[in-house]
Amino acid sequence: MVETPQQYTQRILSNSAGKDALRVQRGTASQIKTLLKGLSKKQLNWRSGLGKWSINDIVAHLADTEIVVSWRMRLILGSNGTPIHAFDQDAWASALQYAKSDAKWSTNTFSMLRENNLRLLKAIPKTAWENYGMHSERGQESIEHIVKMMAGHDINHVRQIEGVRKQLKAKGPKRKRA
């Protein structure tokens, strides 16, 4: 089933409903680093099926998404009501060769970019959180809305990584046959 942009928004926002969005975002890089500990390169690149993302893909996506969000927030702060464009995450995964990326590097990139974005959010006046852009698929999105979306996006992908880890554990090590 293909999700509409509105269904996606509702699903992502439901992940962070009732949670402090900034607190969620502050903790995500640390959670990811913990979830990656002890995994081999082969495990980081394992996919549960056709069209499914590996942990490596997910972390590369998070780093790229942080770049996108950084840009969007700056556009909005510089020009309230500005158009903001959607991006095709699968096209980026392919074109940017997520499968060949390094999960540790992506995690460090994500962590640095996230810290920079959190500093920006702390520095701007609270009234600037009402500034918005017009997303090409989802309509009006304020800085506040983007902050909540990113918290939900983080939770979504942390859960995905946890799920892949569980599948890897259930799969167990491959044994050599005699």
N, C-alpha and C positions, 0 to 999 in steps of 0.2 A: 504494500500500500504506500503510495506516494503522499507525503505530508504537505499540506498547503503552508504558505508562510505564516498564516494566522495560527494554524495548529502547532507549528513549530514553536512560535512565540509562547503560546499557552503551555506547552509541554516544558519548555525551558524555564519559564517563570515559575511553574509549579514546583520545580526542583528547589528553588531558593525562597519560596513563600515562607514567611515567618522567621527568616534567618537574617542576620546582619550581613548584608551583601559585601561590605568592605572586609569584615572579619573572614568571610569565606574566601575572598580573593587573597587576603594576606596569607592564608594557610595553604593554598593550593600547591605552590612550588615545593614546599616541604613534604606534603603528602605524596607528590609524584616521586620525589627523590627517594622516599621510603619505599614506595611500591616498586621502584626499579632495582632496589638493592638485591643482589644475589642472582639476578637474571643474566643468562648468557646472551650473546649476540643472536644466537639461533632462537632463543625464547623471545627476545625482544622483537624479532621479525616474524614470529609464527602468526599465522592467520587461521581462524577457526573455519573459514570457508571462503568460497568465491565472493569477491566484493566486500569482504570484511576487512577492517583495518587491524593492523598489528599494533602493539604498544608503541613501537617506534613511529608508526604513522600518526598515531594519536598525539604523541608528544610534539612531533614536527608541526602538526596542525595547530596545536595550542600556541606554539611560538609564532606561527604565521598569523593566527587570529589576533594575537596581542599587538602585532604590527598594525593590522587593519583597525583595531579599536583605537589605538593610539592616534592614528591618522584621522579617523572619524571624529574623535573628541576634539582634536585640534581644529578641524574644519568647522565644526559646530561652534566652538568657542570664538573662532575668528569671524564667523559669518552665520549668525542665527538664521535657521530656516534653510540652510544650504542643502542641495541634493547629496545623498550618500548612496553609493552603489553597492549592490549585492556582489558576492563572488561565489564561484562554483568550487566548493572545497574539493570535489573529486578531480576536477581539472587541475587544480593546484597540486594535489597529491601526485598526479601523474607528471605534469610538466616540471615540477620542482623535485621530482624523484625522491619522495619521502622514503621509499623503500631502501634507498641508499644512504639516507641520513644517519647521523649518529645520535642516539637517544640522549646520551649524556650532554652532548653539545646543545641539542634542542632544549633540554631541560634548563641548562644554564642560560641560554638565550631567553627562554620564556621567563625565568626568574628575574633576570635583569630588566627586561622590558616591563614586566608586571610591577616591579618596584618603582620604576620610572613613572608608570601610569598612576600608581597609588599616590606618589608624591605630587603629581599634577592635581589630582582630585583633592588632596589635602590643602593645596595652595590656593585654589580658586575659591571665590566667595560662593556660599551656598545658593545664592540667587542664580548663579551661572549654571547650576544643575538643571534649571528649567529650560535652558537653551536647547534647541532641538535641530535635528536634520530630518530631511524627508527621504527615508529609505526607499529605494526603487521597488521593493517588493512588499515591505511591511508598513509603509506609511510613516507617520510622525514618530520619531524616537528622540526623547530628551536624554541629556547626560544621565539623569537619574535612572531612566529606563535602561539605558545601556549598562549601567553599573549592576542593576538587578539581573539583566540578561547574562552578563559575564559571570556572575556568581552561579546562576543556574547552568550555564555552559560548562563551568568548571566542575560542578557536581556531576553533571551528565558524563563527562569524560573520565573523571576519577572513578565513577562506578563502572564505566566501560573497562578501564584498566584492571580494576579489581575482578571483574568478570573474566577477563582473559587470563589473569593469574590463576583463578579457580579452575578454569578449563585446563590450563597447563599442569596444575597440580593433579587433577583427576586423570589426565592423560598419563602422567608419570613418566619416568625415564624410559627410553626405548631400550629394551633388552636385546642382546645378541642371542640369536638362536644357535644351538649347537648342531 
